[in-house]
Amino acid sequence: MMAPARATLQSPYRIRVSLAVGPRAAAQARRHVGAVIEAWQVPVDPDVAVLLTSELVTNAIQHDPGSREPIQLVIAWATNELRVEVHDRSRSAPVPVEAPPDAEAGRGLMLLASLSKDWGYRETAGGKAVYFTLVP
């Protein structure tokens, strides 16, 4: 008698990083996401992951400009999916806008929608978390 076949489970990985609000936050977030993808050998496009991370962090800073509270970056890899969340103190929901072709801003959520498997937000005890997911 043979034992039943079992699916191989992907071990979950998770890291949380505090980012000081300021001009260096997006660059720090990009470095963390790139380093985690490399260290955990996550088979997603690191350029897409760091671009989308940068958009989330930049939005968090722009839409809660008076906050001195650190932004929380959460990176998780489980069940063949990379999930990146950016937590901030704002309770305002992200709202996609129609940016004209020559606009220099306003395309972040459009990028999330077109380059990620999924994106969205959820309310948290201290504000909200905006996330995206990528799959191999």
C-alpha positions, 0 to 999 in steps of 0.5 A: 500500500502506498501513502497518499501523495501530498502537495509540497507546501511553500513555507511562509516568509514574512518581514516587517520594516519601519520606514521613517517618513521622508524623502528616503523612504521609497528608496529604502523600501525598494532596497528592502523588497529587492533584497528580500526577493533575492534572499528568499529566491522569490521567482517574480520580476524584482523590477516590477516589485520595487516599482510598485513598492515605490508607488505605494510608499510615495502615495502613503507619504503624499496622502498623509503629509503631516504624519511623523509616524513611521510607515510600515512595510510588510513583505510576505512570501507564501503559497507561491505569492509575494505580497507587499503591504504599506501601512500608514496612518491615513484612513483615506481609501486609495482612489484611481484617477484618470491621468492625462497622457502627459501627466507626471503623476497620477498613474500609481494605482493604474500601474498596480492594477496592470502589473500586479495579480491583485491589489487593494487596501484594508482598514487597520487599527491605526489607519490603512494598509495598501497592498499588491500581490505578484505571482511567478 
